[in-house]
Amino acid sequence: MHKFVDSLKNKFHARDQQPGGAEQVVLPDTSSGFPSPSDFFRYRKLRGVNLGSWFVLERWIAESPFHPAAPPGQSDHDSARGAQAKDVLEHHWDTWITEQDFAWIAQRGFNAVRLPIGYYHLCGADPAVLKGTEFENLGHVYQGAWARIMNAIHTASRYGLGVLIDLHAAPGKQNRDAHAGASGEPRFFNKANMQHTIYVLTVLAGQLSNSGRPADSAVPNVLGIELLNEPQHDPSLERWYLDAIRAVRSVDPSIPLYIGDSWMTDQYASFIESHANAIPFTVLDHHLYRCFTQGDASTPASQHAHNLRDPNAGTPQMFARVSQKLQAAGGALVVGEWSGALNPGSLQGVGDDTGVRREYIAAQLALYEQYCAGYFFWTYKKEHAGDKGWSLRDAVAAGVFPGHVGLGKRDVVLREDPQLDARRDHARDQALAQHSGYWAQFPGNYEHWRFGDGFVRGWDDAWMFFRSISMLPPDAPVPELGFTGPWAKIRAREHVAAKGASNLWEFEHGFNQGVLEARNDLANLQ
């Protein structure tokens, strides 16, 4: 495949022998299978952007592909029925996002993209995905889509970018919006469409799985599959999620799966918690916008920012509550869509809105950094330039979005550090003393040494992620362990196998404390 993936594999098992060189880093032995090259993509903290209107079209983002569309001209189904649809769409797919765009994204510190697709884009891999759907006679239009999607994944890998594949449009439409694939009413929640969507997802999982795939065509940078984008809530959705997860995991047991929360975040966090043993590494996707409702419009921009910064306000409270619950269950919270867009009502009386938009975006970023395993801005760009609320490129150009995200201490983490273990042990001893002192107030049968073991494991794993930068392109930000919930469950199982299961909570608590202190340690290294 590409040189990046080849070098990634080689570096996993190699040690630079240059004495005193900046690249003298020992990476983990992966002969046991964990962590694998894919794991370093999937478990790191994700800072990403959506590639909106590339494959699933949205007219407000990119209008040109709709010029020859059939009425009402708002959805992929309308576009596919237009004049010369195949030529129009293939031209759009080949020009909307190019390798230069992946380079731009990576150079600004992002390490991931979310790629919305429709089930019909898979017909080049399996024509049966169209059977019985309104796209059944449109396979010739989409025949070339899947090869381009795979090429996008491979291109992203050259820049160290992970790719989250998002099923944005499911058979029957899972919501009322045209971006769910068609312009009609949603019909997803009937038995035939729900079952067919599961079939589509198994096809998708089979295409993305590295199991049995030759090394030169591996795709270790696939972050996971989002089963359904923004589904309407329905009493049958939780049952469907369980069925879909089991079906996809029967094809690829290890692939992370993301589920939309239908803006009922607490309910679906509890759903993941209640099925934690059956659906490991399930990620809850919450979308946060503050520009659509009457309440949004009547709230000043500065107040929106304040409400996101105030730890006692509703949204930060919800994020704290949900992220803690999911992490304990071996899951995680991500914000799969968010933006800098504000309702004109929020900007009344504001002249130059640069400052308030910058404040609003900064408040969101701080919230997501504190509580989330990842986030994806919506969207990368728009056809007509100048929208600094919705277009990342315009937001960066206008100075309302930071010019760079993520950690930038590449040299610090790659150089030899003879004091690293000593700092770790000192931090462990301090944390263990605090842990022991607290629980001494409550008589019980404790094994505080498990806390110490967990602390060391967490610290070492955090630094292992920092140092995996040596596998990535020169401009890549320093990777961080972001999905600590599912990662900690794996380490806990290893601990149980070696030392037994009693007081496992102490190991897990120590692990999380070790990860946190390792991050603080890196922050202190200038």
C-alpha positions as a Python dict, from the first residue, in 0.01 Angstrom:
ca = {
    (1, 'M'): (0, 0, 0),
    (2, 'H'): (127, 345, 80),
    (3, 'K'): (467, 412, 229),
    (4, 'F'): (309, 550, 546),
    (5, 'V'): (141, 222, 639),
    (6, 'D'): (454, 24, 555),
    (7, 'S'): (669, 251, 772),
    (8, 'L'): (409, 235, 1049),
    (9, 'K'): (438, -142, 1066),
    (10, 'N'): (816, -139, 1048),
    (11, 'K'): (850, 122, 1321),
    (12, 'F'): (629, -78, 1556),
    (13, 'H'): (895, -347, 1574),
    (14, 'A'): (1211, -141, 1534),
    (15, 'R'): (1440, 57, 1758),
    (16, 'D'): (1642, 347, 1628),
    (17, 'Q'): (2005, 266, 1710),
    (18, 'Q'): (2135, 621, 1660),
    (19, 'P'): (2291, 710, 1997),
    (20, 'G'): (2131, 1023, 2141),
    (21, 'G'): (1913, 1073, 1833),
    (22, 'A'): (1578, 1243, 1861),
    (23, 'E'): (1405, 934, 1720),
    (24, 'Q'): (1550, 693, 1976),
    (25, 'V'): (1215, 561, 2094),
    (26, 'V'): (1115, 207, 2180),
    (27, 'L'): (763, 131, 2061),
    (28, 'P'): (556, -158, 2198),
    (29, 'D'): (590, -516, 2090),
    (30, 'T'): (268, -591, 1902),
    (31, 'S'): (332, -960, 1844),
    (32, 'S'): (42, -1042, 2079),
    (33, 'G'): (-196, -841, 1861),
    (34, 'F'): (-259, -555, 2104),
    (35, 'P'): (-202, -276, 2054),
    (36, 'S'): (-216, -308, 1676),
    (37, 'P'): (-154, -32, 1421),
    (38, 'S'): (-531, 20, 1404),
    (39, 'D'): (-551, 62, 1782),
    (40, 'F'): (-324, 365, 1774),
    (41, 'F'): (-566, 534, 1536),
    (42, 'R'): (-886, 423, 1707),
    (43, 'Y'): (-804, 492, 2071),
    (44, 'R'): (-628, 825, 2037),
    (45, 'K'): (-810, 1151, 2112),
    (46, 'L'): (-980, 1258, 1790),
    (47, 'R'): (-976, 1615, 1669),
    (48, 'G'): (-1149, 1613, 1335),
    (49, 'V'): (-1368, 1769, 1071),
    (50, 'N'): (-1659, 1644, 863),
    (51, 'L'): (-1616, 1617, 487),
    (52, 'G'): (-1969, 1739, 424),
    (53, 'S'): (-2135, 1725, 82),
    (54, 'W'): (-1866, 1508, -74),
    (55, 'F'): (-2062, 1187, -118),
    (56, 'V'): (-2387, 1269, 61),
    (57, 'L'): (-2480, 1597, -104),
    (58, 'E'): (-2629, 1899, 73),
    (59, 'R'): (-2736, 2184, -150),
    (60, 'W'): (-2664, 2458, 104),
    (61, 'I'): (-2301, 2343, 111),
    (62, 'A'): (-2238, 2259, -255),
    (63, 'E'): (-2500, 2372, -506),
    (64, 'S'): (-2334, 2283, -837),
    (65, 'P'): (-2413, 1907, -834),
    (66, 'F'): (-2784, 1993, -808),
    (67, 'H'): (-2810, 2209, -1120),
    (68, 'P'): (-2931, 1917, -1337),
    (69, 'A'): (-3114, 1739, -1052),
    (70, 'A'): (-3473, 1618, -1077),
    (71, 'P'): (-3733, 1806, -866),
    (72, 'P'): (-3733, 1903, -587),
    (73, 'G'): (-3355, 1907, -624),
    (74, 'Q'): (-3257, 1868, -258),
    (75, 'S'): (-3128, 1514, -207),
    (76, 'D'): (-2898, 1249, -351),
    (77, 'H'): (-3200, 1071, -495),
    (78, 'D'): (-3298, 1389, -679),
    (79, 'S'): (-2945, 1440, -806),
    (80, 'A'): (-2912, 1079, -925),
    (81, 'R'): (-3225, 1115, -1139),
    (82, 'G'): (-3101, 1430, -1310),
    (83, 'A'): (-2952, 1471, -1656),
    (84, 'Q'): (-2604, 1320, -1697),
    (85, 'A'): (-2609, 1233, -1325),
    (86, 'K'): (-2320, 987, -1342),
    (87, 'D'): (-2085, 1237, -1506),
    (88, 'V'): (-2195, 1520, -1278),
    (89, 'L'): (-2147, 1319, -960),
    (90, 'E'): (-1816, 1163, -1058),
    (91, 'H'): (-1679, 1505, -1144),
    (92, 'H'): (-1791, 1632, -803),
    (93, 'W'): (-1641, 1333, -621),
    (94, 'D'): (-1309, 1385, -799),
    (95, 'T'): (-1283, 1758, -734),
    (96, 'W'): (-1466, 1850, -411),
    (97, 'I'): (-1200, 1700, -181),
    (98, 'T'): (-850, 1633, -313),
    (99, 'E'): (-518, 1531, -162),
    (100, 'Q'): (-437, 1897, -103),
    (101, 'D'): (-738, 1919, 128),
    (102, 'F'): (-615, 1627, 337),
    (103, 'A'): (-278, 1800, 360),
    (104, 'W'): (-442, 2126, 476),
    (105, 'I'): (-640, 1941, 743),
    (106, 'A'): (-335, 1756, 876),
    (107, 'Q'): (-117, 2066, 878),
    (108, 'R'): (-357, 2232, 1120),
    (109, 'G'): (-322, 1953, 1375),
    (110, 'F'): (-641, 1761, 1300),
    (111, 'N'): (-597, 1386, 1309),
    (112, 'A'): (-933, 1261, 1184),
    (113, 'V'): (-1214, 1314, 937),
    (114, 'R'): (-1575, 1199, 950),
    (115, 'L'): (-1697, 1087, 608),
    (116, 'P'): (-2075, 1079, 554),
    (117, 'I'): (-2191, 823, 297),
    (118, 'G'): (-2521, 676, 181),
    (119, 'Y'): (-2598, 307, 153),
    (120, 'Y'): (-2618, 347, -226),
    (121, 'H'): (-2251, 446, -238),
    (122, 'L'): (-2172, 82, -153),
    (123, 'C'): (-2332, -63, -466),
    (124, 'G'): (-1995, -86, -640),
    (125, 'A'): (-1892, -333, -369),
    (126, 'D'): (-2224, -518, -347),
    (127, 'P'): (-2515, -435, -583),
    (128, 'A'): (-2755, -606, -342),
    (129, 'V'): (-2749, -302, -111),
    (130, 'L'): (-2988, -136, -357),
    (131, 'K'): (-3237, -422, -378),
    (132, 'G'): (-3591, -318, -291),
    (133, 'T'): (-3496, 48, -235),
    (134, 'E'): (-3576, 365, -429),
    (135, 'F'): (-3217, 363, -558),
    (136, 'E'): (-3255, 15, -710),
    (137, 'N'): (-3248, 139, -1069),
    (138, 'L'): (-2973, 396, -1006),
    (139, 'G'): (-2681, 161, -950),
    (140, 'H'): (-2510, 272, -1272),
    (141, 'V'): (-2488, 626, -1128),
    (142, 'Y'): (-2313, 516, -808),
    (143, 'Q'): (-2104, 229, -943),
    (144, 'G'): (-1780, 423, -906),
    (145, 'A'): (-1844, 568, -561),
    (146, 'W'): (-1703, 294, -339),
    (147, 'A'): (-1365, 280, -513),
    (148, 'R'): (-1335, 655, -455),
    (149, 'I'): (-1428, 618, -88),
    (150, 'M'): (-1158, 355, -39),
    (151, 'N'): (-912, 582, -218),
    (152, 'A'): (-1007, 861, 24),
    (153, 'I'): (-927, 633, 320),
    (154, 'H'): (-589, 542, 173),
    (155, 'T'): (-510, 906, 95),
    (156, 'A'): (-600, 1011, 448),
    (157, 'S'): (-360, 748, 583),
    (158, 'R'): (-66, 917, 413),
    (159, 'Y'): (-131, 1221, 630),
    (160, 'G'): (-185, 1031, 954),
    (161, 'L'): (-561, 1097, 944),
    (162, 'G'): (-813, 848, 1077),
    (163, 'V'): (-1146, 812, 896),
    (164, 'L'): (-1481, 757, 1067),
    (165, 'I'): (-1730, 617, 815),
    (166, 'D'): (-2074, 757, 891),
    (167, 'L'): (-2388, 599, 743),
    (168, 'H'): (-2558, 931, 683),
    (169, 'A'): (-2835, 794, 461),
    (170, 'A'): (-2998, 458, 540),
    (171, 'P'): (-3264, 265, 347),
    (172, 'G'): (-3598, 439, 398),
    (173, 'K'): (-3449, 757, 554),
    (174, 'Q'): (-3389, 767, 931),
    (175, 'N'): (-3492, 1133, 966),
    (176, 'R'): (-3686, 1401, 778),
    (177, 'D'): (-3387, 1585, 631),
    (178, 'A'): (-3282, 1562, 266),
    (179, 'H'): (-2929, 1468, 378),
    (180, 'A'): (-3075, 1128, 472),
    (181, 'G'): (-3069, 1047, 99),
    (182, 'A'): (-3413, 1132, -36),
    (183, 'S'): (-3662, 1417, -29),
    (184, 'G'): (-3965, 1220, 94),
    (185, 'E'): (-4088, 1125, 437),
    (186, 'P'): (-3879, 891, 658),
    (187, 'R'): (-3967, 523, 636),
    (188, 'F'): (-3668, 371, 812),
    (189, 'F'): (-3865, 239, 1107),
    (190, 'N'): (-4034, -50, 935),
    (191, 'K'): (-3907, -405, 961),
    (192, 'A'): (-3785, -438, 601),
    (193, 'N'): (-3580, -117, 600),
    (194, 'M'): (-3432, -182, 944),
    (195, 'Q'): (-3327, -533, 846),
    (196, 'H'): (-3188, -414, 513),
    (197, 'T'): (-2984, -146, 688),
    (198, 'I'): (-2822, -414, 901),
    (199, 'Y'): (-2731, -598, 582),
    (200, 'V'): (-2580, -275, 445),
    (201, 'L'): (-2375, -233, 763),
    (202, 'T'): (-2239, -588, 743),
    (203, 'V'): (-2133, -522, 384),
    (204, 'L'): (-1965, -201, 498),
    (205, 'A'): (-1788, -378, 784),
    (206, 'G'): (-1665, -649, 548),
    (207, 'Q'): (-1523, -392, 309),
    (208, 'L'): (-1343, -206, 588),
    (209, 'S'): (-1215, -504, 785),
    (210, 'N'): (-843, -576, 774),
    (211, 'S'): (-903, -943, 854),
    (212, 'G'): (-758, -1148, 570),
    (213, 'R'): (-665, -835, 378),
    (214, 'P'): (-317, -829, 217),
    (215, 'A'): (-75, -600, 397),
    (216, 'D'): (-42, -372, 95),
    (217, 'S'): (-415, -291, 103),
    (218, 'A'): (-473, -266, 480),
    (219, 'V'): (-667, 30, 615),
    (220, 'P'): (-551, 66, 978),
    (221, 'N'): (-676, 426, 985),
    (222, 'V'): (-1046, 332, 977),
    (223, 'L'): (-1169, 462, 1312),
    (224, 'G'): (-1502, 285, 1309),
    (225, 'I'): (-1852, 289, 1166),
    (226, 'E'): (-2131, 521, 1271),
    (227, 'L'): (-2439, 301, 1240),
    (228, 'L'): (-2688, 578, 1173),
    (229, 'N'): (-2662, 957, 1155),
    (230, 'E'): (-2916, 1159, 1353),
    (231, 'P'): (-3193, 898, 1365),
    (232, 'Q'): (-3532, 1005, 1486),
    (233, 'H'): (-3604, 856, 1824),
    (234, 'D'): (-3831, 556, 1810),
    (235, 'P'): (-3913, 289, 2069),
    (236, 'S'): (-3757, 30, 1842),
    (237, 'L'): (-3422, 211, 1799),
    (238, 'E'): (-3245, 62, 2101),
    (239, 'R'): (-3340, -291, 1999),
    (240, 'W'): (-3221, -217, 1646),
    (241, 'Y'): (-2891, -83, 1778),
    (242, 'L'): (-2831, -409, 1964),
    (243, 'D'): (-2915, -619, 1658),
    (244, 'A'): (-2698, -404, 1431),
    (245, 'I'): (-2401, -408, 1668),
    (246, 'R'): (-2412, -786, 1701),
    (247, 'A'): (-2437, -830, 1323),
    (248, 'V'): (-2147, -596, 1249),
    (249, 'R'): (-1931, -746, 1523),
    (250, 'S'): (-1993, -1090, 1374),
    (251, 'V'): (-1810, -961, 1066),
    (252, 'D'): (-1541, -763, 1249),
    (253, 'P'): (-1532, -816, 1628),
    (254, 'S'): (-1288, -532, 1694),
    (255, 'I'): (-1423, -237, 1496),
    (256, 'P'): (-1548, 52, 1713),
    (257, 'L'): (-1914, 138, 1657),
    (258, 'Y'): (-2067, 482, 1700),
    (259, 'I'): (-2438, 543, 1765),
    (260, 'G'): (-2638, 864, 1743),
    (261, 'D'): (-2813, 979, 2059),
    (262, 'S'): (-3126, 1129, 1894),
    (263, 'W'): (-3058, 1428, 2125),
    (264, 'M'): (-3155, 1206, 2419),
    (265, 'T'): (-2802, 1179, 2549),
    (266, 'D'): (-2868, 1054, 2901),
    (267, 'Q'): (-3103, 783, 2777),
    (268, 'Y'): (-2860, 643, 2524),
    (269, 'A'): (-2568, 669, 2765),
    (270, 'S'): (-2771, 452, 3002),
    (271, 'F'): (-2843, 217, 2713),
    (272, 'I'): (-2470, 168, 2652),
    (273, 'E'): (-2410, 129, 3025),
    (274, 'S'): (-2680, -137, 3062),
    (275, 'H'): (-2539, -342, 2774),
    (276, 'A'): (-2170, -273, 2838),
    (277, 'N'): (-2059, -636, 2838),
    (278, 'A'): (-2243, -716, 2514),
    (279, 'I'): (-2139, -407, 2315),
    (280, 'P'): (-1778, -314, 2404),
    (281, 'F'): (-1622, -3, 2247),
    (282, 'T'): (-1954, 157, 2160),
    (283, 'V'): (-1928, 534, 2126),
    (284, 'L'): (-2213, 780, 2177),
    (285, 'D'): (-2231, 1059, 1921),
    (286, 'H'): (-2390, 1387, 2031),
    (287, 'H'): (-2442, 1680, 1791),
    (288, 'L'): (-2433, 2028, 1941),
    (289, 'Y'): (-2574, 2330, 1759),
    (290, 'R'): (-2699, 2656, 1905),
    (291, 'C'): (-2858, 2827, 1605),
    (292, 'F'): (-3185, 2653, 1514),
    (293, 'T'): (-3443, 2695, 1790),
    (294, 'Q'): (-3634, 2999, 1913),
    (295, 'G'): (-3441, 2973, 2238),
    (296, 'D'): (-3113, 2978, 2046),
    (297, 'A'): (-3217, 3292, 1859),
    (298, 'S'): (-3317, 3478, 2175),
    (299, 'T'): (-2987, 3400, 2353),
    (300, 'P'): (-2698, 3644, 2291),
    (301, 'A'): (-2379, 3495, 2150),
    (302, 'S'): (-2181, 3580, 2464),
    (303, 'Q'): (-2439, 3401, 2676),
    (304, 'H'): (-2413, 3089, 2458),
    (305, 'A'): (-2039, 3088, 2525),
    (306, 'H'): (-2092, 3145, 2898),
    (307, 'N'): (-2342, 2858, 2915),
    (308, 'L'): (-2081, 2624, 2771),
    (309, 'R'): (-1806, 2742, 3008),
    (310, 'D'): (-2007, 2747, 3331),
    (311, 'P'): (-1958, 2406, 3501),
    (312, 'N'): (-2295, 2448, 3674),
    (313, 'A'): (-2488, 2508, 3351),
    (314, 'G'): (-2698, 2237, 3192),
    (315, 'T'): (-2477, 2137, 2899),
    (316, 'P'): (-2147, 2104, 3091),
    (317, 'Q'): (-2333, 1916, 3363),
    (318, 'M'): (-2473, 1676, 3105),
    (319, 'F'): (-2131, 1627, 2944),
    (320, 'A'): (-1970, 1556, 3282),
    (321, 'R'): (-2242, 1312, 3382),
    (322, 'V'): (-2257, 1126, 3052),
    (323, 'S'): (-1882, 1105, 2992),
    (324, 'Q'): (-1824, 960, 3339),
    (325, 'K'): (-2098, 700, 3291),
    (326, 'L'): (-1972, 599, 2947),
    (327, 'Q'): (-1608, 577, 3050),
    (328, 'A'): (-1697, 351, 3343),
    (329, 'A'): (-1892, 130, 3100),
    (330, 'G'): (-1600, 104, 2856),
    (331, 'G'): (-1754, 348, 2609),
    (332, 'A'): (-1695, 711, 2521),
    (333, 'L'): (-1861, 1037, 2420),
    (334, 'V'): (-1781, 1225, 2100),
    (335, 'V'): (-1934, 1531, 1940),
    (336, 'G'): (-1970, 1419, 1580),
    (337, 'E'): (-2102, 1754, 1459),
    (338, 'W'): (-2072, 2110, 1589),
    (339, 'S'): (-2003, 2450, 1438),
    (340, 'G'): (-1941, 2818, 1498),
    (341, 'A'): (-2279, 2908, 1349),
    (342, 'L'): (-2504, 3143, 1545),
    (343, 'N'): (-2857, 3258, 1477),
    (344, 'P'): (-2879, 3622, 1359),
    (345, 'G'): (-3087, 3687, 1670),
    (346, 'S'): (-2786, 3598, 1885),
    (347, 'L'): (-2580, 3863, 1706),
    (348, 'Q'): (-2819, 4157, 1741),
    (349, 'G'): (-2628, 4467, 1839),
    (350, 'V'): (-2294, 4306, 1755),
    (351, 'G'): (-2093, 4490, 1494),
    (352, 'D'): (-1786, 4290, 1403),
    (353, 'D'): (-1877, 3940, 1517),
    (354, 'T'): (-1522, 3804, 1503),
    (355, 'G'): (-1468, 3830, 1875),
    (356, 'V'): (-1792, 3670, 1989),
    (357, 'R'): (-1758, 3387, 1736),
    (358, 'R'): (-1404, 3323, 1853),
    (359, 'E'): (-1528, 3315, 2213),
    (360, 'Y'): (-1812, 3077, 2123),
    (361, 'I'): (-1584, 2837, 1936),
    (362, 'A'): (-1322, 2848, 2213),
    (363, 'A'): (-1588, 2762, 2472),
    (364, 'Q'): (-1694, 2460, 2269),
    (365, 'L'): (-1340, 2339, 2215),
    (366, 'A'): (-1264, 2363, 2587),
    (367, 'L'): (-1580, 2166, 2671),
    (368, 'Y'): (-1498, 1889, 2423),
    (369, 'E'): (-1135, 1869, 2529),
    (370, 'Q'): (-1241, 1822, 2890),
    (371, 'Y'): (-1511, 1561, 2849),
    (372, 'C'): (-1497, 1400, 2506),
    (373, 'A'): (-1283, 1138, 2338),
    (374, 'G'): (-1318, 1334, 2015),
    (375, 'Y'): (-1499, 1595, 1809),
    (376, 'F'): (-1564, 1671, 1440),
    (377, 'F'): (-1642, 2024, 1317),
    (378, 'W'): (-1920, 2060, 1059),
    (379, 'T'): (-1806, 2119, 790),
    (380, 'Y'): (-1470, 2139, 610),
    (381, 'K'): (-1574, 2390, 342),
    (382, 'K'): (-1859, 2538, 141),
    (383, 'E'): (-1876, 2600, -231),
    (384, 'H'): (-1921, 2973, -178),
    (385, 'A'): (-1652, 3111, 49),
    (386, 'G'): (-1704, 3340, 346),
    (387, 'D'): (-1920, 3144, 593),
    (388, 'K'): (-1707, 3153, 908),
    (389, 'G'): (-1978, 2982, 1111),
    (390, 'W'): (-2010, 2660, 910),
    (391, 'S'): (-1693, 2636, 697),
    (392, 'L'): (-1374, 2538, 880),
    (393, 'R'): (-1152, 2685, 612),
    (394, 'D'): (-1332, 3019, 633),
    (395, 'A'): (-1337, 3010, 1014),
    (396, 'V'): (-960, 2959, 1025),
    (397, 'A'): (-903, 3230, 765),
    (398, 'A'): (-1121, 3472, 962),
    (399, 'G'): (-937, 3400, 1287),
    (400, 'V'): (-1241, 3269, 1473),
    (401, 'F'): (-1107, 2912, 1478),
    (402, 'P'): (-753, 2838, 1605),
    (403, 'G'): (-492, 2795, 1336),
    (404, 'H'): (-375, 2472, 1500),
    (405, 'V'): (-527, 2215, 1737),
    (406, 'G'): (-372, 1936, 1941),
    (407, 'L'): (-40, 1893, 2115),
    (408, 'G'): (273, 2020, 1947),
    (409, 'K'): (556, 1880, 2162),
    (410, 'R'): (698, 1641, 1904),
    (411, 'D'): (1063, 1692, 1999),
    (412, 'V'): (983, 1662, 2370),
    (413, 'V'): (823, 1320, 2342),
    (414, 'L'): (1082, 1177, 2101),
    (415, 'R'): (1399, 1269, 2284),
    (416, 'E'): (1561, 1044, 2541),
    (417, 'D'): (1428, 1112, 2888),
    (418, 'P'): (1622, 928, 3160),
    (419, 'Q'): (1407, 1088, 3432),
    (420, 'L'): (1073, 968, 3292),
    (421, 'D'): (1043, 656, 3508),
    (422, 'A'): (1154, 844, 3818),
    (423, 'R'): (885, 1110, 3761),
    (424, 'R'): (630, 835, 3708),
    (425, 'D'): (722, 655, 4030),
    (426, 'H'): (717, 979, 4227),
    (427, 'A'): (373, 1066, 4089),
    (428, 'R'): (253, 712, 4165),
    (429, 'D'): (373, 727, 4523),
    (430, 'Q'): (197, 1059, 4579),
    (431, 'A'): (-127, 937, 4421),
    (432, 'L'): (-112, 608, 4610),
    (433, 'A'): (-64, 787, 4942),
    (434, 'Q'): (-369, 1004, 4873),
    (435, 'H'): (-572, 700, 4763),
    (436, 'S'): (-474, 497, 5069),
    (437, 'G'): (-533, 788, 5304),
    (438, 'Y'): (-881, 850, 5172),
    (439, 'W'): (-996, 489, 5198),
    (440, 'A'): (-845, 452, 5545),
    (441, 'Q'): (-1154, 640, 5665),
    (442, 'F'): (-1371, 351, 5557),
    (443, 'P'): (-1282, 8, 5698),
    (444, 'G'): (-1269, -260, 5432),
    (445, 'N'): (-1065, -522, 5253),
    (446, 'Y'): (-852, -320, 5013),
    (447, 'E'): (-556, -404, 4790),
    (448, 'H'): (-402, -66, 4729),
    (449, 'W'): (-113, -218, 4539),
    (450, 'R'): (-362, -268, 4254),
    (451, 'F'): (-404, 109, 4240),
    (452, 'G'): (-28, 142, 4206),
    (453, 'D'): (-19, -118, 3929),
    (454, 'G'): (-298, 58, 3746),
    (455, 'F'): (-128, 396, 3782),
    (456, 'V'): (194, 267, 3624),
    (457, 'R'): (2, 96, 3344),
    (458, 'G'): (-195, 413, 3271),
    (459, 'W'): (113, 639, 3277),
    (460, 'D'): (312, 406, 3053),
    (461, 'D'): (25, 368, 2806),
    (462, 'A'): (-24, 745, 2791),
    (463, 'W'): (346, 792, 2712),
    (464, 'M'): (330, 507, 2461),
    (465, 'F'): (67, 708, 2274),
    (466, 'F'): (269, 1029, 2296),
    (467, 'R'): (569, 852, 2148),
    (468, 'S'): (373, 685, 1870),
    (469, 'I'): (422, 1021, 1695),
    (470, 'S'): (731, 859, 1542),
    (471, 'M'): (497, 652, 1321),
    (472, 'L'): (325, 959, 1178),
    (473, 'P'): (413, 1226, 921),
    (474, 'P'): (642, 1509, 1036),
    (475, 'D'): (362, 1766, 1074),
    (476, 'A'): (135, 1538, 1280),
    (477, 'P'): (34, 1647, 1631),
    (478, 'V'): (135, 1437, 1931),
    (479, 'P'): (-119, 1155, 1975),
    (480, 'E'): (-297, 1116, 2308),
    (481, 'L'): (-486, 824, 2456),
    (482, 'G'): (-841, 956, 2428),
    (483, 'F'): (-1071, 654, 2453),
    (484, 'T'): (-958, 567, 2803),
    (485, 'G'): (-1279, 381, 2891),
    (486, 'P'): (-1250, 95, 2642),
    (487, 'W'): (-869, 91, 2664),
    (488, 'A'): (-882, 60, 3044),
    (489, 'K'): (-1119, -237, 3015),
    (490, 'I'): (-863, -420, 2802),
    (491, 'R'): (-586, -349, 3051),
    (492, 'A'): (-816, -455, 3335),
    (493, 'R'): (-879, -792, 3169),
    (494, 'E'): (-503, -840, 3137),
    (495, 'H'): (-463, -753, 3504),
    (496, 'V'): (-733, -1001, 3606),
    (497, 'A'): (-572, -1277, 3401),
    (498, 'A'): (-238, -1218, 3575),
    (499, 'K'): (-338, -1121, 3929),
    (500, 'G'): (-704, -1200, 3990),
    (501, 'A'): (-1022, -996, 3993),
    (502, 'S'): (-1061, -882, 4355),
    (503, 'N'): (-1075, -505, 4403),
    (504, 'L'): (-1043, -449, 4030),
    (505, 'W'): (-1192, -103, 4080),
    (506, 'E'): (-864, 2, 4243),
    (507, 'F'): (-666, -95, 3934),
    (508, 'E'): (-906, 94, 3707),
    (509, 'H'): (-903, 400, 3931),
    (510, 'G'): (-522, 394, 3936),
    (511, 'F'): (-511, 353, 3558),
    (512, 'N'): (-722, 662, 3497),
    (513, 'Q'): (-515, 860, 3747),
    (514, 'G'): (-195, 750, 3574),
    (515, 'V'): (-319, 865, 3234),
    (516, 'L'): (-415, 1203, 3378),
    (517, 'E'): (-82, 1252, 3554),
    (518, 'A'): (111, 1154, 3240),
    (519, 'R'): (-72, 1429, 3051),
    (520, 'N'): (18, 1674, 3325),
    (521, 'D'): (378, 1555, 3305),
    (522, 'L'): (391, 1624, 2932),
    (523, 'A'): (234, 1967, 2982),
    (524, 'N'): (512, 2053, 3227),
    (525, 'L'): (788, 1963, 2981),
    (526, 'Q'): (883, 2275, 2789),
}
